[in-house]
Amino acid sequence: MTAADGPPAIEFRRSRRRQVALLAAGLPTAVLVVAVVNLATGDPWWDGLWIAAWILALGLLRGAARPSSTGHQPRLPLRLTPDHLEVTGPGERTLVVGWPNVARAEITGWLYPVLVVEPADPDRTVPPLARWEWAVAGQSRPYEIRVPLVYLSPGRDRLRRELSRRLPGPAAGSRPTP
């Protein structure tokens, strides 16, 4: 099978529409919680609803005001091609890991999902990966690459399917047994 016969390249991008939809769906929930708490404490039900509006506004403005706190590029964090996985990280650098060189690729977390990729040989990545070079919060291994998947389009389910299609066996989405 040649690269031309393989699956096409798929780009995973941050979606402003998904961010707005998630925050807009959370607003009625926050309003309901504030109203119930106010009624339970004897305050007027509308007291403090401005807090929910501020949370929504800050959530929408967070991405526009400054880059992600994890240091990843907000536009194109991940690209899957027939030959390799491209990850954009701190300083908008791109790291290329060939599919045969992927020792582990899994999606962890439910509320804040993260793709965790670990190359089998860090010297075979382009450019070669140094120890702790992509260190971010939650990283537990020196050559681990963590890509936040929040608001990612086309979505986590598509990414899981593509990883299981492109990677053999347990490296595709499940934790390896020690």
C-alpha positions as CSV (number, residue, x, y, z in Angstrom):
1,M,0.0,0.0,0.0
2,T,1.5,3.4,-1.0
3,A,0.8,6.7,0.6
4,A,-1.5,7.6,-2.3
5,D,-3.6,4.5,-1.5
6,G,-3.8,5.3,2.2
7,P,-6.3,7.4,4.1
8,P,-6.2,11.1,3.2
9,A,-4.6,13.8,5.5
10,I,-6.9,15.0,8.2
11,E,-6.4,18.3,9.9
12,F,-7.8,18.8,13.4
13,R,-8.3,22.5,14.3
14,R,-9.7,24.5,17.2
15,S,-13.3,25.4,16.4
16,R,-14.7,28.7,17.6
17,R,-18.2,27.3,16.9
18,R,-17.7,24.4,19.3
19,Q,-16.4,26.7,22.0
20,V,-19.4,29.1,21.7
21,A,-21.9,26.1,21.6
22,L,-20.4,24.5,24.7
23,L,-20.3,27.8,26.6
24,A,-23.9,28.7,25.5
25,A,-25.1,25.3,26.6
26,G,-23.5,25.8,30.0
27,L,-25.1,29.2,30.5
28,P,-28.6,27.9,31.2
29,T,-27.2,25.3,33.5
30,A,-25.2,27.9,35.5
31,V,-28.3,30.1,35.7
32,L,-30.4,27.2,37.0
33,V,-27.7,26.3,39.7
34,V,-27.5,30.0,40.8
35,A,-31.3,30.2,41.0
36,V,-31.7,27.0,43.0
37,V,-28.9,28.0,45.4
38,N,-30.5,31.4,45.9
39,L,-33.9,29.9,46.5
40,A,-32.5,27.5,49.0
41,T,-30.7,30.3,51.0
42,G,-33.8,32.6,50.9
43,D,-32.4,35.1,48.5
44,P,-34.2,36.3,45.4
45,W,-33.7,33.8,42.6
46,W,-32.2,36.4,40.2
47,D,-29.6,37.6,42.7
48,G,-26.1,36.9,41.3
49,L,-27.1,35.9,37.8
50,W,-24.5,38.4,36.5
51,I,-21.8,35.9,37.6
52,A,-23.0,33.4,35.0
53,A,-22.9,36.1,32.3
54,W,-19.3,37.0,33.3
55,I,-18.2,33.4,33.2
56,L,-19.6,33.1,29.7
57,A,-17.9,36.3,28.6
58,L,-14.6,35.4,30.1
59,G,-14.8,31.9,28.5
60,L,-15.4,33.5,25.0
61,L,-12.7,36.1,25.4
62,R,-10.0,33.8,26.9
63,G,-8.8,32.4,23.5
64,A,-8.9,35.9,21.8
65,A,-7.0,37.7,24.6
66,R,-4.0,35.4,24.9
67,P,-2.6,32.1,23.7
68,S,-3.4,28.8,25.4
69,S,-1.7,28.4,28.7
70,T,-0.4,25.0,27.5
71,G,1.7,26.8,24.9
72,H,0.0,25.0,21.9
73,Q,-0.9,26.9,18.7
74,P,-4.6,27.6,18.7
75,R,-5.2,27.1,15.0
76,L,-3.8,23.8,13.8
77,P,-2.6,21.6,16.7
78,L,-2.8,18.3,14.9
79,R,-2.6,16.8,11.4
80,L,-2.7,13.1,10.4
81,T,-1.2,12.1,7.1
82,P,-0.8,8.6,5.6
83,D,2.9,8.6,6.6
84,H,3.1,10.6,9.9
85,L,1.5,12.5,12.7
86,E,2.2,16.3,12.8
87,V,1.8,18.1,16.1
88,T,2.1,21.9,16.6
89,G,3.4,22.9,19.9
90,P,5.1,25.6,21.9
91,G,6.4,28.4,19.8
92,E,4.3,27.2,16.9
93,R,7.0,24.6,16.1
94,T,5.8,21.5,14.3
95,L,7.0,18.0,15.3
96,V,6.6,15.1,12.8
97,V,6.4,11.6,14.1
98,G,6.2,8.7,11.6
99,W,3.5,6.1,12.3
100,P,6.0,3.3,12.8
101,N,7.7,5.5,15.4
102,V,4.6,6.0,17.5
103,A,5.0,3.8,20.7
104,R,1.8,5.2,22.3
105,A,-1.1,7.4,21.3
106,E,-4.1,7.7,23.5
107,I,-6.8,10.1,24.4
108,T,-7.1,10.8,28.1
109,G,-9.5,12.8,30.1
110,W,-13.2,13.5,29.7
111,L,-13.8,17.1,30.7
112,Y,-10.4,18.2,29.4
113,P,-9.4,15.7,26.8
114,V,-5.7,15.4,25.8
115,L,-4.0,13.4,23.1
116,V,-0.8,11.8,24.6
117,V,1.8,10.7,22.0
118,E,5.1,9.0,22.8
119,P,7.6,8.3,20.1
120,A,9.5,4.9,20.3
121,D,12.7,6.7,19.2
122,P,12.8,10.4,19.9
123,D,15.8,10.8,17.6
124,R,13.7,9.7,14.6
125,T,11.2,12.5,15.0
126,V,11.6,15.6,12.8
127,P,13.2,17.6,14.4
128,P,14.7,15.2,16.9
129,L,12.9,15.4,20.3
130,A,14.9,16.4,23.4
131,R,14.0,15.3,26.9
132,W,11.2,17.3,28.4
133,E,11.2,19.6,25.3
134,W,7.4,19.7,25.2
135,A,6.9,19.7,28.9
136,V,3.5,20.9,29.9
137,A,1.2,20.4,33.0
138,G,0.4,16.7,33.5
139,Q,3.4,15.3,31.6
140,S,4.8,12.3,33.3
141,R,7.4,10.9,30.8
142,P,10.4,12.8,29.3
143,Y,9.5,12.3,25.6
144,E,5.7,12.6,26.0
145,I,3.8,15.0,23.8
146,R,0.5,16.3,25.1
147,V,-2.0,18.0,22.8
148,P,-5.2,19.5,24.3
149,L,-8.3,18.5,22.3
150,V,-10.8,21.0,23.8
151,Y,-13.0,22.5,21.1
152,L,-11.3,20.4,18.4
153,S,-13.0,19.8,15.1
154,P,-13.8,17.3,13.6
155,G,-13.8,15.8,17.1
156,R,-12.4,13.2,19.5
157,D,-14.4,10.3,18.1
158,R,-13.0,10.9,14.6
159,L,-9.5,11.1,16.1
160,R,-10.0,7.8,17.9
161,R,-11.1,6.1,14.7
162,E,-8.2,7.5,12.7
163,L,-5.6,6.5,15.4
164,S,-7.0,2.9,15.6
165,R,-6.9,2.7,11.8
166,R,-3.4,4.0,11.4
167,L,-1.7,2.4,14.5
168,P,-1.4,-1.3,15.2
169,G,-2.8,-3.0,18.3
170,P,-2.7,-1.5,21.8
171,A,-0.9,1.7,20.8
172,A,-4.1,3.1,19.3
173,G,-6.1,4.6,22.1
174,S,-5.6,2.2,25.0
175,R,-3.1,2.2,27.8
176,P,-0.3,-0.4,27.4
177,T,0.0,-3.0,30.1
178,P,3.3,-2.9,32.1
